Amino acid sequence: MTKSKSKYPPQRTCIACRQVKEKKALIRLVCAENGFAELDVFGKKPGRGAYLCSNKVCWELALKKHRLEYALRTKLDEGNRQTLIEYSHSLLEEC
């Protein structure tokens, strides 16, 4: 027997705007073993993950309202938060 591909692509929800989108359209962040939030470009890193849209507004909302910390069940230190804020500045303004 061979595995058949699913008819529907996996769906995930952005933790900031709560929009459901295809998994590949969102950016995954993962809580690493050291407690830091890291980007998971390929979506394969182990650990608790959270998804954000690839726009600046969602990133700012997730960081300002502590939604990322809540979703990852961790506390971001100032250095880790600053790294994520710098990454968000390279993103577009809207979806």
Rosetta blueprint (number, residue, H / E / L):
1 M L
2 T L
3 K L
4 S L
5 K L
6 S L
7 K L
8 Y L
9 P L
10 P L
11 Q E
12 R E
13 T E
14 C L
15 I L
16 A L
17 C L
18 R L
19 Q L
20 V E
21 K E
22 E E
23 K H
24 K H
25 A H
26 L L
27 I E
28 R E
29 L E
30 V E
31 C E
32 A L
33 E L
34 N L
35 G L
36 F L
37 A E
38 E E
39 L E
40 D E
41 V L
42 F L
43 G L
44 K L
45 K L
46 P L
47 G L
48 R L
49 G E
50 A E
51 Y E
52 L E
53 C L
54 S L
55 N E
56 K H
57 V H
58 C H
59 W H
60 E H
61 L H
62 A H
63 L H
64 K H
65 K L
66 H L
67 R H
68 L H
69 E H
70 Y H
71 A H
72 L H
73 R L
74 T L
75 K L
76 L L
77 D L
78 E H
79 G H
80 N H
81 R H
82 Q H
83 T H
84 L H
85 I H
86 E H
87 Y H
88 S H
89 H L
90 S L
91 L L
92 L E
93 E L
94 E L
95 C L
